[in-house]
Amino acid sequence: MKIISVEGIVVSQTPFKENSKILNIFTKDMGIIGCVSKGCKNLKSKLRVISERYAYGTFHLYYNDKGLSTLIDGDIKDYFINIKSDIIKTSYLTYICDLSMNVYKESENNEIYDLMESAILKIEEGMDPKIITNILELQYLNYLGINLNLDCCVKCGSSKVVTLSLSKGGYICQNCRTNEMIINEKVLKMLRLYYYVDISKISNLNIDKKVSDEIDNIIDEYYQEYSGVYLKSKKILKTLEG
């Protein structure tokens, strides 16, 4: 086995034998790598911190492309102290990691890691976790193959849209509208902004709570109806927020 160094985040862990763990590391360039972290539960182990769930840094591995790799050492880039000090933010972190793993399994596109990393870092900076997560969810639709048309009416191509139809896959204008409820213009505009914004470049979020709540409900409904992704971590998050 060759030795490699990869940037990544520990997105899940499973106890292994008495003092070890099996880790799933979502890496920047090599997707999800499963590896054994031997003896990491021992208090004096050099692997203890780098083997914790949500450890974010550089991982040095004996790499096995046909099975489990072995963790040799690692260097932490960020401890996510802000996130981990708040139960709601930690729940968002859990959900983001779970969702990102599931989305990656659908498309195996390395851009998914970059989006996940950017979202987590923005929440760590203090950005609203719900808004950042909604932006991520909306942008992940491309990789799930169920992206919405948020450029024009899905029926006729008109730019003068008045609502959104989840069943039809995007914006609807007045002429093509049937029984869909009219949606607030600010919500429609903000949905499009969510879809196209570069998460890594967000410097502030000044969004009316009613608008952000309505967007959150729209995205929840779309995921439940069309994504095929049903995560326990999302249910827990909603319970905590409720």
C-alpha positions in Angstrom: 0.0 0.0 0.0 1.2 3.5 -0.8 1.2 6.4 1.6 -1.0 9.4 0.6 -2.0 12.7 2.3 -5.5 14.0 1.7 -7.6 16.9 2.9 -10.9 15.9 4.3 -13.6 15.7 7.0 -14.5 12.7 9.1 -18.2 12.3 8.3 -18.9 9.1 10.2 -17.2 6.7 12.6 -17.9 3.2 13.8 -16.3 1.5 16.8 -13.8 -1.3 15.9 -12.5 -3.8 18.3 -11.7 -2.5 21.8 -9.7 0.8 21.1 -10.0 1.5 17.4 -12.5 3.0 14.9 -13.4 2.7 11.3 -13.7 6.2 9.8 -15.3 7.5 6.6 -13.4 10.5 5.5 -14.9 12.6 2.8 -11.9 13.9 1.0 -11.4 16.8 -1.4 -9.9 14.8 -4.3 -10.6 11.1 -3.7 -14.2 10.9 -2.6 -15.1 9.0 0.5 -12.3 6.8 1.9 -12.9 4.2 4.6 -10.0 3.6 6.9 -9.0 2.0 10.2 -7.7 4.2 13.0 -5.9 1.7 15.2 -5.9 2.4 19.0 -7.3 5.9 18.6 -9.5 5.5 21.6 -6.5 5.4 23.9 -6.0 8.7 25.8 -2.4 9.0 24.7 -3.0 8.0 21.1 -1.7 10.5 18.5 -4.7 9.6 16.4 -7.3 10.4 19.1 -8.2 14.0 17.9 -7.8 13.4 14.2 -10.2 10.4 14.5 -13.1 12.3 16.1 -16.2 12.8 14.1 -16.1 16.1 12.1 -12.3 16.2 12.4 -11.2 18.5 9.5 -7.7 18.5 8.3 -5.0 16.6 6.4 -5.0 12.8 6.8 -1.9 10.6 6.2 -2.9 7.1 5.2 -1.6 3.8 4.0 -4.0 3.8 1.1 -5.8 0.7 -0.1 -8.0 1.2 -3.2 -9.6 -2.2 -2.8 -10.6 -2.1 0.9 -10.0 -0.2 4.1 -7.0 2.1 4.3 -5.1 2.7 7.6 -4.7 6.1 9.2 -1.1 6.9 10.1 -1.3 10.5 11.3 -3.1 13.8 10.7 -3.1 17.6 11.0 -6.2 19.5 12.2 -7.1 22.6 10.1 -10.0 23.8 12.2 -11.7 22.5 15.3 -15.1 24.1 14.6 -15.2 25.4 18.1 -18.1 27.8 17.3 -20.2 25.1 15.8 -19.5 22.5 18.5 -20.4 24.9 21.3 -24.0 25.1 20.1 -26.3 22.1 19.9 -28.3 23.5 16.9 -25.2 24.3 14.9 -23.8 20.9 15.7 -27.1 19.3 14.4 -26.7 21.3 11.2 -23.2 20.0 10.9 -24.4 16.5 11.3 -27.1 16.9 8.7 -24.7 18.6 6.2 -22.3 15.8 6.5 -25.0 13.1 6.1 -26.6 14.9 3.2 -23.2 15.4 1.5 -22.3 11.7 1.7 -25.6 10.7 0.2 -25.4 13.3 -2.6 -21.8 12.2 -3.4 -23.0 8.6 -3.6 -25.4 9.7 -6.3 -23.0 11.6 -8.6 -19.4 11.1 -7.3 -18.6 14.7 -8.2 -15.7 16.3 -6.3 -17.5 19.7 -6.4 -19.8 18.3 -3.6 -16.9 18.4 -1.2 -16.1 22.0 -2.0 -19.7 23.0 -1.4 -19.9 21.1 1.9 -16.6 22.6 3.1 -17.7 26.1 2.2 -21.0 25.7 4.0 -19.5 24.4 7.2 -16.8 27.1 7.3 -19.5 29.8 6.8 -21.5 28.4 9.7 -18.3 28.3 11.8 -17.8 32.0 10.9 -21.2 32.8 12.4 -23.5 32.8 9.4 -27.1 31.7 9.9 -26.9 27.8 9.7 -30.4 27.4 8.3 -29.9 29.8 5.4 -26.5 28.3 4.6 -27.9 24.8 4.7 -30.8 25.8 2.5 -28.4 27.3 0.0 -26.4 24.0 0.0 -29.6 21.9 -0.3 -30.7 23.9 -3.3 -27.4 23.7 -5.0 -27.1 19.9 -4.4 -30.3 19.4 -6.5 -28.0 19.5 -9.6 -26.1 16.5 -8.4 -29.3 14.6 -7.5 -30.6 15.2 -11.0 -33.7 17.1 -9.8 -32.6 20.7 -10.3 -35.3 23.3 -10.5 -35.7 25.9 -13.3 -35.2 29.2 -11.5 -34.5 31.3 -14.6 -37.9 31.5 -16.3 -41.3 29.9 -16.6 -40.9 26.2 -17.1 -43.9 26.1 -19.5 -43.3 29.1 -21.8 -40.0 30.6 -21.0 -41.4 34.0 -19.8 -39.2 35.9 -17.3 -42.3 37.4 -15.6 -42.9 34.7 -13.1 -45.4 34.8 -10.2 -45.0 31.5 -8.5 -43.2 28.1 -8.3 -44.5 24.7 -9.1 -42.5 21.8 -7.5 -44.4 19.2 -9.5 -43.6 21.1 -12.8 -40.0 21.7 -11.8 -39.6 25.5 -11.5 -41.0 29.0 -11.9 -44.4 29.6 -13.4 -45.8 32.8 -15.0 -49.3 34.2 -14.7 -50.4 32.9 -18.1 -49.2 29.3 -17.4 -50.4 29.2 -13.8 -53.2 26.8 -13.0 -54.0 26.1 -9.3 -50.6 27.1 -7.8 -50.6 29.7 -5.0 -48.9 33.0 -5.8 -45.6 33.2 -4.0 -44.1 36.4 -2.5 -41.8 38.1 -5.1 -39.0 38.3 -2.5 -39.1 34.6 -2.0 -38.9 33.9 -5.7 -35.9 36.2 -6.1 -34.1 34.9 -3.1 -34.6 31.3 -4.3 -32.7 32.1 -7.4 -30.0 33.9 -5.5 -29.6 30.8 -3.2 -29.3 28.7 -6.3 -26.5 30.7 -8.0 -24.5 32.3 -5.1 -21.0 31.2 -4.4 -21.1 30.0 -0.8 -17.4 30.6 -0.2 -17.9 34.3 -1.1 -20.9 35.1 1.2 -19.9 37.9 3.5 -23.3 38.7 5.1 -26.9 37.4 5.2 -29.6 40.0 5.6 -32.7 38.0 4.8 -36.2 38.6 6.3 -37.1 35.7 8.6 -40.5 35.1 6.9 -38.7 34.9 3.6 -36.1 32.4 4.9 -38.7 30.3 6.7 -40.8 30.1 3.5 -37.8 29.0 1.5 -36.9 26.4 4.1 -40.4 25.0 3.8 -40.3 24.9 0.0 -36.9 23.1 0.0 -38.1 20.6 2.7 -41.2 19.8 0.7 -39.2 19.3 -2.5 -36.7 17.0 -0.9 -39.4 14.9 0.7 -41.3 14.5 -2.5 -38.6 14.2 -5.1 -35.1 13.6 -3.7 -35.4 10.1 -2.3 -33.1 11.2 0.5 -34.5 10.6 3.9 -32.1 11.3 6.8 -32.6 10.8 10.5 -30.3 13.8 11.2 -32.8 16.0 9.4 -35.7 14.8 11.6 -33.6 15.4 14.7 -32.7 18.9 13.5 -36.3 19.8 12.9 -37.3 18.5 16.3 -34.6 20.6 18.0 -35.6 23.7 16.1 -39.3 23.1 16.8 
